[in-house]
């Protein structure tokens, strides 16, 4: 990790109001120059966890009052922040990424605007957008639906509700629950292309794309850790079966046994499994 960024405290503070600032999702180098300037010139920072934001502020060489604000904050905590907006600039951050994108802030922003206070959003890191960009899935239209439910029935109900949406589906997921979600996708959408982006911008970043069966086999053998963006290609997207069988076999062989790879490609293309198995053996040699 690089040394902290040194910033001089400017003489002129920001205009009063609420400033929504995106912070790094892993690599601290992703903080924007405008975010640094805003943090250095604000009056206070509202954050999910003062310990997490405190580390970022220390890295940047900035000292500001930190006020805890998250989804569990009571109405009094929100009122205390709102009461200061007439006189000072308050920055809203989450632990990582863009506030309000499956992170706290909706009620605070809504009430600030209803009261007539200026609300400014500074663009920056967002795991959903970064994951979609590296996925290789169609990205002209997408639906971001936050975290998949923990319970199996609720997870299935949510997926069934959005399954026919003509867009790429984007969800947040956790490492311990990824294989459960992939198993549901294997049951409900076995032929849909899926991408898993994990630990984005961090040391062990990876993004894998394939059918649910192949990804499930891989992550059962390699239990995932960290934050995950799970993406499902649109129902009318380019099907894997239109690709050359050798290309599909080579991709499948990266994560599967020969028999599994042949079975997956047979299901995707309708070709004979035994012939595909023989071809997979040739490709391996």
N, C-alpha and C positions, 0 to 999 in steps of 0.2 A: 504494500500500500504506500502511496506517495505521501510525502509530508504534508501537513496542513497548509491550506491556502491562507496567506496572510492578507487581511483586509483592513484598511483604515476606516475608523468610524467617521462617517461624513457628518458635517455640521448641520445639514438640512435634512430633517426627517421626511418620510413619505407623507402624502396627504392622508387624512383619516379615512378609514374604511376597512373592508375585509379583503385580504389578498389570498387567493388559493394557489399554493405553490407545490408543484410536483418535485419529489425528491428521488434520489437514485434507488433502484430496486436491487442493487448489488454493488456494482462498480461505482465508487464515489466520484470517479472522473466524469460521470454523466450529469452531474449538477450543472445547470446552465449559468452563464454569467449574470443573466437577469435575476435568477433566483438568488444568487449570492448577494447581489446588490440589494434586493428587496429584503432579504433576511437581515442585512447589515443596517438598513435604514428604518426598519419597523420598530414599533414600540413594544410588542410582545408577540409570542408564538404560541398558538393553540395546537396541541399535539396529542396523539394517542398515548404514547409512553414517553415520559420525560427522559428516561434513561436512553432510549434509542435515539431520540432527537438530540439529546445532549451530546452524544458521541459525534453526530454529524456537525453540530455547531462547534464543538471543540476542534474537529478536523479543519473546519473553515476559519477558525480563529475568531469566531463571533460569540459575543456574550449578550444574551437577551433573557428577559423573564419568560419562563416556560409554564404554560397553563395546561393542565390535563383536560382533554376533551375527546371522548369517544362515544360509541353507540350506547354505552351504559351510563353516560353522564346524565345527571338529573336536570330538570328544567332550570333550577337555580344556577347551575354551572353555565348553561347557555345564556341565561339572563345577565350574568356577570360579564360575559364577553361582549354581548350586545350593548351593554351600558357604556362600554369604553370606546365604541366605534365612532362616536361623534367627535372624540378628541384625539384619537391616535389610530395608527395603522396596526392592525392585527393580522398576522400571517397564520393561515390554517394549513397544516401539513398532516400527512399520515405517516405511519412507520416507514412506508416505502411506496413509491409510485405516485399516482395522481389521486388526490383526495376525491371522495364521492364515488370512485369507480370500485364498487364493493368495499369501500372504506367510509369512515364517518364523515359527516358534514352536511348532509341534505337539509336537516331541520335548521341548522345554523344559517346556511346560505339563504334558505327560503325566508326565514324571519328577518334577516338583515335586509333583504331586498324589499320585503313588505314594509319595513320601517323607513325605507328610503335611503339606506346607507349604500355607498358605492361598493360594488363587488367586482373584483378584477381577478381573472384566471390567467396564470402563467403556464403555458404548455411545457411538457417535459416527459420524463420516463413513465411508461405505462406497460405493464407486463402483457396485457391482452393484445395491444397493438404490436409490440415487439414480437410476440409469439406468432401472430398472424403473418407478419412480414417475412418470417424465416420458415414458415410451414411448408410452402410450396403448394398450398391449397388455393382455390379461387378466392380472391380477396376484394372483388369489386362490390360485393354485398355481403354483409355479415351481421349476425345477431349475437350480441354479448349478453349472457344470461347469468353472470356471477358464479357463485359456488353451486355445484350440484348438491342436492340434499344428502344427508348422511344415511337416512333410512332407505332400504332397498325399494319399497313401494313408492315412496315419494320421489326417489331418483327416476324410477321408471315412468311415473306419471309426468314428471317434468319433460323427460326426453320424448315421450309420446306426444305431448302438447306441441312441441316445436319441430318434430321430426320432418314434417313435410314443408317446412319453411324453405323457400327457394333462396337460400343464402348459406354461407359457412356459419356453423354454430361454434361459439367460443365460450368456454367455461373455465373457471378456476377450480383446481383440485389439489389435494394434498398427497404426498407420497404414500402414506399408509392406506389410502382409499383408492388409489389409481387402478389397481388390478380389479377391484370390485366394479368400478365404472366400466372398465374395458370388457369385463365379463357380461355386463348388461348390454353393451353395444354389440358384442358378438351374438347375443340372443336376438336383439331387436333390429340391428342394422348391420348384418354380417358383411354386406358388400359395399358399404360406404367407406371411403377413404378417411383415415383418421391420422391426426398428427399430435405428438406429445412434445411440448417444449418444456424443458426442465432447467432450473437454476440459471435463468436468463441473466446474462452479463457477469455471471460468477465464474469461478475457476473451473467447475465441472459442468459448464453449460453443454446441453445437447438438445437436438431436435430430431425425432424419428417420425417417419411417415410410413403408413402401410395399412393393411386391413386389420380389423380388431383381433383376429386370431393370431396373427404374427406378433403384434405388439403385446398381446396378453402373454404369449409364450415367452417373449423376451423379458418382460418385467416380472414375471413369476420367477424366472431364473436369475434376474438381477433386480432385487427389490429396490425401488426408487426412494430417494430422499429429496427433501427440499420442496420449494414452491413449483407448481406445475400449471401450465396452460394446456387444456385439452380441447382440441379442435376437430370438428366433424365436417367433412366436405358436403356440399349441397347435393340433394337427391338427383338433380339433373346435371351435375358436374361431369367432367370427362371421366369415364369409367376406366378402371384399371385394365379391364378386359380388352380395351382398344390398343393396349401397348403390346410390344413384341414379347412373346412368351419367355424368350431368353432373358430379357430385361427384368421381367417379373421374377423369374427364378433366381437370378443373381442377387436381386434385392432381398428376396425371402431367405436365401442361403446365408445372408449376413447374420441372421438372428435365429434360424431354425435348423433342425435336422433335415436331412435330405427328404425323408418321407413326409414330414410336415410341410416342407416347401412345395413339394409336388401336389399335395392335397389342397393347399391353399390356392395355388395357381390353377388347378383343375376346377375348383369352385368358382374362381373369378372369370375363367375363360370358357369353360365348358369342354375343354380338351381332355383327352384320355389321361387318367392319372398315371397309369403304368408307363406310357410313353414319356410323360413329363418326368417321371422318376429316372428313367434311363437317361434322358437329356440332362437332368440335374447332376447325375453321376459324371457325365462327360464334362460338364462345366467345372465341376470341382477338380477334376484331373487337369 
